Amino acid sequence: MINSVPMSILKGLEPVILYALAAGLVFFGLSLKKHKRKVLLVPIWALLARSFWGIHHFLWIPGLSFQFGMLNIITVFCAPLILNAIENPLIFHERDTRARSLWISYKLYNNPRMLPLALTAESKGSIETDRNLLVFVGCRTFKVAVLFGVRAALKAAMEVVFGTLRIIEISPSREPMIRRLISNQLTSRDLQLRIFTTAYWLIETMAQLELGHLLLAIVFVVLLRFDRPEEWPPLFGHPREAYTLRRFWSRFWHRLLSPSVATWGRAFADKVLRSRDQKTAKNLIVAFFVFTVSGLAHVAVNWRLGQPALDRDLLYFWVTFLAITIEVAVAKLWTDISSRYSLRLVSTGLFGRTLDYAKFVYVFGFLIWLTPRLVYAKTYESIMLQARADTPL
């Protein structure tokens, strides 16, 4: 009987068990006095590292390896913050307080986005009507279905528009866009391929994350009823919020890793800066810290999964940070100039609406400039590595 079970499934249990043990130590740590909890970080991080090492066993489920790897990294940064979240130890050994303590531990642990928590509220799963739960699941399921539908439509459209894609079309010489546009080397096919690639990459990422979020929400909101629907807000904001690069990343894109990393970044900035009044410098340090750690997290996961072009993962986040820094500086300069010369009316009426649309074009234009540098490089190197592996000696 056991021989009929795929070995990948059996191997996949090991990182899950190790992760569960790490989570159990975090729960246990909350029962200790605050000054004693730090000693648990070493075994917690060791278990997470060993769990991370086995993420390649999930490759048989599309997207799960990457998501589980990122979950381990998120927990690495969140675990110390959770252990530091409450002053007094929770009581697990007494029957009348055990359920309450477990509920508080769960609430603290299952909040990587650092959403507001009401730990004084009713303990387990406030009563929700079946109608409310049905609406909650239905809306989320419809959203995921739409994302995967758009993903499938984009893939089909790419096959129709481009047919057989030649490897030279994603070669390093095709990565630059502005330079080739200036020299009149950028063809309409090149531009179409960049647009499709960027849109597909965005939708694919959103669909995978929203699917995982939906499945977890069904478990904790509908089946176990530990949470209320409003405690599981959407991962992604409304697209209308993404009219600048800064808002794209802070308002529209998911924030699973950045809140905990930003907390570490603020502590790092306080150590680096002598004066805590240096708000602009501190914001820059924190932002650079967050984008760097995010890039390194992607590098680590992709390295463990055997992906090529790892430098592009870090470069993607560094270039984005630089672009946002320039964007904020330009916006501040425009605000100063418009207030000094009374130009506020310029941004109203028809011109203002046109400017709003131009902002969205600018954001997507930046993405179609940068994203192919990531996707093309990984795809090209993967094809070349496979070709060399298939070539007989």
Secondary structure by P-SEA (a helix, b strand, c coil): ccccccaaaaaaaaaaaaaaaaaaaaaaaaaccccccccaaaaaaaaaaaaaaaccccccccaaaaaaaaaaaaaaaaaaaaaacccbbbbcccccaaaaaaaaaaaaaacccccccccccccccccccaaaaaaaaaaaaaaaaaaaaaaaaaaaaaaaaccccccccccccccccaaaaaaccccaaaaaaaaaaaaaaaaaaaaaaaaaaaaaaaacccccccccccccccccccccccccaaaaacccccccccaaaaaaaaaaaaaacccccaaaaaaaaaaaaaaaaaaaaaaaaaaaacccaaaaaaaaaaaaaaaaaaaaaaaaaaaaaaaaaccccccccaaaaaaaaaaaaaaaaaaaacaaaaaaaaaaaaaaaaaaaaccc
